[in-house]
Amino acid sequence: MFEKLSPAPQDKIIALIAEFAADERDNKIDLGVGVYKDATGNTPIMTAVQKAEAKRVKDQTTKTYVGMAGNVGFNDAMVDLVLGDSVGKNRVRAAQAPGGTGALRLIADLLNVAKPGATVYISDPTWPNHIPLMEAAGLKTASYPYFDAEKRNVRFDDMCEAVSKMTSDDILLLHGCCHNPTGANLTNEQWDKLTDIIEDAGVFVLVDIAYLGFGDGLTDDAYGVRKLAATLPEMAVAASCSKNFGLYRERVGCAMIIGIDEPSANVTFSQLLSAARANYSMPPDHGAEIVRIILNDKDLRAEWEAELTDVRNHMVTIRKNLAEAMRKRSNSADYDFIAEHRGMFSLIGISQDDVEKLKKDHGVYMVGNSRMNIAGLGVDKIDIFADALAEVSRS
């Protein structure tokens, strides 16, 4: 059966994790893996999560299935968190999924039923798993211009021109906030203009919002997805709780669809649940119940939002300090964009050879396209990293 198989290509980030673990240098720095780290280099469990988890363990009375849609209370709370009052709830349906990746796959399967083999337009660059995930569901993929590697900003005019040429048979995948891998985001004014273009073109939109609250705050980060939801007749949203709740290993995500009207939403939801049944049948409940408890408890929610603010401010501080450190070493504003961008990642724009030099000579690990995890740096290692980056940039 398996004798003709060849090894599958190894995921570059997974390979980088293994390399970092095998490196015996004490001063090594991991800027590759996409998890938040605090000032001590730890990925902490939020206190609000610990309290909700303790409550869950104390109050739980059964381990029976929760159904294909998962935790209904979680779904309702996530719709409120992401969409607010931007769209009537009678047009929205949601299903819990195993992480943001699971939510994306559910929606991709749904879209391939609705438009078999349709083309999904994905930003250039994007999260590496977007393309194989969409193609595994049977959809075609193409790219649209997004990031100017020289100017370190969004190619907004080029992006708008590309979107204006799409049709109602196409799917547009947008990052809701904290673009991965670049950290370069649309302004509210750009979201407004892009929404108008999307509405005119009739293209279907899928928003991947994996970092809500990591950019400028929960409300500010949700501006784009809420603008789209308030304007468009139909769309889909894949949300993740891995980052903003720190529930990485619990795999908590939510797939949302917005229909033209309530009957359309019901029919579409039935197909979304059919995709869930075929993929994994029922989602795990533990992490979703933790999120539900937090979002529905006034005190726990306030505690979580305060912790999330600390996380966000920590990354903003690293960005500002790193930009200042590089300004001193380069005697230029070439790295000021780091302070201007938001979220966990920045694409710093050095060559793959320089990325390799950072790894070999300085024990600094990042993805080959020079995407660095800002949160992996830590305030105490900024000068060490800045020295290394300045050295390879001069060579």
TARA-V670899 format. One record per backbone hydrogen bond with DSSP energy under -0.5 kcal/mol. NH is the residue of the N-H (numbers start at 1). CO is the residue of the C=O. E is the energy in kcal/mol with one decimal. If there is no record, write none. Layout:
BEGIN
((NH,CO,E) (NH,CO,E))
END
This chain:
BEGIN
((5,2,-1.7) (15,11,-2.4) (16,12,-1.9) (17,13,-2.0) (18,14,-1.7) (19,15,-2.2) (20,16,-2.6) (21,17,-2.2) (22,18,-1.7) (23,19,-1.0) (23,20,-0.7) (28,25,-0.9) (29,363,-3.1) (31,29,-0.8) (31,365,-2.8) (35,33,-1.7) (38,42,-3.2) (41,38,-1.9) (44,42,-0.9) (46,44,-0.6) (50,46,-2.2) (51,47,-2.3) (52,48,-2.2) (53,49,-2.7) (54,50,-2.2) (55,51,-2.0) (56,52,-2.4) (57,53,-2.5) (58,54,-2.1) (59,55,-2.5) (60,56,-1.9) (70,67,-1.4) (72,70,-0.8) (75,71,-2.4) (76,72,-2.5) (77,73,-2.1) (78,74,-2.5) (79,75,-2.3) (80,76,-2.0) (81,77,-2.3) (82,78,-2.7) (83,79,-2.4) (84,79,-0.8) (84,80,-1.2) (86,83,-2.1) (91,88,-1.9) (92,89,-1.2) (93,257,-2.3) (95,255,-2.5) (96,69,-2.8) (97,253,-2.5) (99,97,-1.8) (99,251,-0.7) (102,98,-1.2) (103,99,-1.9) (104,100,-2.3) (105,101,-2.2) (106,102,-2.4) (107,103,-2.2) (108,104,-2.6) (109,105,-2.6) (110,106,-2.2) (111,107,-2.8) (112,108,-2.0) (113,109,-1.3) (114,110,-2.1) (115,111,-3.2) (118,115,-2.2) (120,140,-3.1) (121,119,-0.6) (121,171,-3.5) (122,120,-0.5) (122,142,-2.9) (124,144,-1.6) (125,123,-0.6) (130,127,-2.1) (132,128,-0.7) (133,129,-1.9) (134,130,-2.2) (135,131,-2.5) (136,132,-2.2) (137,133,-0.9) (138,135,-1.4) (139,134,-1.9) (140,118,-2.7) (142,120,-2.2) (144,122,-1.7) (146,124,-1.1) (147,124,-1.7) (148,153,-3.1) (149,147,-0.8) (152,148,-2.1) (153,148,-0.8) (155,146,-3.4) (156,154,-1.9) (159,155,-2.6) (160,156,-2.9) (161,157,-2.2) (162,158,-2.1) (163,159,-2.4) (164,160,-2.3) (165,161,-0.7) (165,162,-0.8) (166,163,-1.6) (170,167,-1.8) (171,119,-2.4) (172,204,-3.3) (173,121,-2.7) (173,171,-0.6) (174,172,-0.6) (174,206,-2.6) (176,174,-0.6) (176,208,-2.4) (181,179,-0.6) (183,179,-2.5) (185,183,-0.5) (191,187,-2.4) (192,188,-2.2) (193,189,-2.1) (194,190,-2.9) (195,191,-2.4) (196,192,-1.6) (197,193,-1.9) (198,194,-2.7) (199,195,-2.5) (200,196,-2.1) (201,197,-2.4) (202,198,-2.1) (203,198,-0.8) (204,170,-2.0) (206,172,-2.8) (207,236,-2.5) (208,174,-3.0) (208,206,-0.5) (209,207,-0.7) (209,238,-2.7) (210,208,-0.6) (214,211,-2.6) (221,217,-2.9) (222,218,-1.1) (223,220,-1.3) (226,222,-2.3) (227,223,-2.3) (228,224,-2.3) (229,225,-2.3) (230,226,-2.1) (231,227,-0.8) (231,228,-0.9) (232,228,-3.1) (235,258,-1.4) (236,205,-2.1) (237,256,-2.6) (238,207,-3.0) (239,237,-0.5) (239,254,-2.6) (240,209,-1.3) (241,252,-2.5) (243,210,-0.5) (245,241,-1.0) (247,241,-1.4) (248,242,-0.5) (250,247,-0.5) (251,247,-0.9) (251,248,-1.0) (253,97,-2.1) (253,251,-0.6) (254,239,-2.3) (255,95,-3.0) (256,237,-3.2) (256,254,-0.5) (257,93,-2.6) (258,235,-2.7) (259,91,-2.7) (259,257,-0.5) (265,261,-2.3) (266,262,-2.2) (267,263,-2.1) (268,264,-2.5) (269,265,-2.3) (270,266,-1.8) (271,267,-1.4) (272,268,-1.9) (273,269,-2.5) (274,270,-1.5) (275,271,-1.9) (276,272,-1.8) (277,273,-2.5) (278,274,-2.0) (279,275,-1.7) (280,276,-2.7) (281,276,-2.3) (282,280,-2.3) (283,67,-0.6) (289,285,-2.6) (290,286,-1.7) (291,287,-2.0) (292,288,-2.5) (293,289,-2.6) (294,290,-2.2) (295,291,-2.7) (296,292,-1.4) (297,293,-0.6) (297,294,-1.0) (298,296,-0.6) (301,297,-3.0) (302,298,-1.9) (303,299,-2.2) (304,300,-2.8) (305,301,-2.8) (306,302,-1.9) (307,303,-2.2) (308,304,-2.8) (309,305,-2.0) (310,306,-1.8) (311,307,-2.2) (312,308,-2.5) (313,309,-2.8) (314,310,-2.1) (315,311,-1.7) (316,312,-2.2) (317,313,-2.5) (318,314,-2.0) (319,315,-2.3) (320,316,-2.5) (321,317,-2.7) (322,318,-2.6) (323,319,-2.4) (324,320,-2.1) (325,321,-2.3) (326,322,-2.5) (327,323,-1.9) (328,324,-1.8) (329,325,-1.7) (330,326,-2.6) (331,327,-1.4) (332,327,-0.6) (336,333,-1.6) (338,335,-1.4) (339,336,-1.0) (340,336,-1.1) (341,337,-2.2) (342,183,-2.4) (343,214,-0.8) (346,372,-1.7) (347,182,-1.1) (348,346,-0.8) (348,370,-2.1) (355,351,-2.0) (356,352,-2.2) (357,353,-2.1) (358,354,-2.4) (359,355,-1.7) (360,356,-3.0) (361,357,-2.9) (362,357,-0.6) (362,358,-1.2) (363,359,-1.0) (364,358,-2.3) (365,29,-3.0) (365,363,-0.6) (366,364,-0.5) (367,371,-1.4) (370,367,-2.3) (372,346,-2.9) (372,370,-0.5) (373,31,-2.2) (374,344,-2.9) (374,372,-0.9) (375,344,-0.6) (376,373,-1.4) (377,374,-1.6) (378,374,-0.7) (381,378,-1.5) (382,379,-1.1) (385,381,-2.6) (386,382,-2.9) (387,383,-2.4) (388,384,-1.9) (389,385,-3.1) (390,386,-2.5) (391,387,-2.0) (392,388,-2.3) (393,389,-2.0) (394,390,-1.4) (395,391,-1.2))
END
